[in-house]
Amino acid sequence: MILDDYQNRVDELLNQVKETQRENIITAGKTIADTIEKGGNIYLSEICHSIQNDLIDRGGGPFFYRKFQYKLDVQSDARQRDRSDMDLDMEGLGAYILKASTIRPGDILFVGSVSGRTKHVVDLAYEAKKMGVKVIAMSSMSYAKSVEPVHSSGKKLYEIVDLTLDNCAPAAEAMLDVEGLEAKFAAASGIASAYILWSVTAVALEEMMNKGMEPTVLKSTNYPGGPDYNDGLVRPRYWQQGY
């Protein structure tokens, strides 16, 4: 069954992550704890189609992860026109986004691009590094090394950031050949990235507790006592002390 093939392939993927990424996961977790101890913030931007939301503002998740999200809303409602003669490249927007945010030098920004060359992600990482922000990337090294860069720096994500967590997705993302289908089936990056982020968080929590800091972890809002705990303890403590 395709079901069995998929589950076996996921087992292989997660084992590959365990075997190859342990050192990077530990480094990332320790870096989070050190940054928080020094008063820094930890930001998660979009990772693999919003996998970061599995850790932000939810039961069992630490409140010290804060969302880094932006939206540019331009209203110019008019008839459609040919703009092929205009330069519509948005590279450089990352600098404005960072300046408009609460991020500061010494903070950590997690970014994600499976291919490692998504222009707006590379641009954000590039500008964040110039600003003195520590940048940790979630990417597929197999994918990234099989494509050419598109950012004007001539670099891909892993060549810019402080640390890359390899989600071990194959080039072009999909994992399974299925008889009767031309395209491969089942994206790898999402499930691997969630596994890596929770693993990094496990290290960060342990390191923080070793330093005498009690991490703020949310309870489920749908379980009795959860809302009172979150609103009465977790959120106020984070806004006061940063974790």
BELRASUL-V139466 format. One line per field, one symbol per residue. phi: phi as a letter, one per 20 degrees, with the letter a starting at -180 (. if undefined). psi: psi as a letter, one per 40 degrees, with the letter a starting at -180 (. if undefined). burial: # if it has 16 or more other ideal C-beta (glycine too) atoms within 10 Angstrom, else .. A space follows every 10 residues. Layout:
# BELRASUL-V139466
phi=???
psi=???
burial=???
This chain:
# BELRASUL-V139466
phi=.fgfffffff gffffffffd dgffffffff ffffffgene ddddefcllm fgffdelbgn effffdfdbb bddddbfaff cfdfededfe gofgffgffe eefcgnfdce cbbffmcggf ffffffffff eneeddddbd fffffdcefc fffmdegfed efbdeefmff gmnfddedgn dfefdnfeff fffffffffg fffgffffff endefecfef fedgnfgfff fecffffffe dnb
psi=iddddddddd dddddddddd eddddddddd dddddddeei ihhhahhgff ddeeehfihe iieehihhii hhhhhghiih ihfeeihehe heddddddde aeiiheihhh ihhdeeehdd dddddddddd eeihhhihih ddddeeiiie ieeeiideed idhhhheeii hedidhhhhe hdiiihiddd dddddddddd dddddddddd eehhihhiih eeiheddddd dddddddddd ee.
burial=.........# ..#..##... #..####### ######...# ########.. ##.###.... ######.#.. .......... .......... #.###.##.. ..#...#### ########## ########.. #.######## ####....#. #...###### ########## ..###..... .....##### #######.## #.###.##.. ..#.#####. ........## ...#...#.. .##
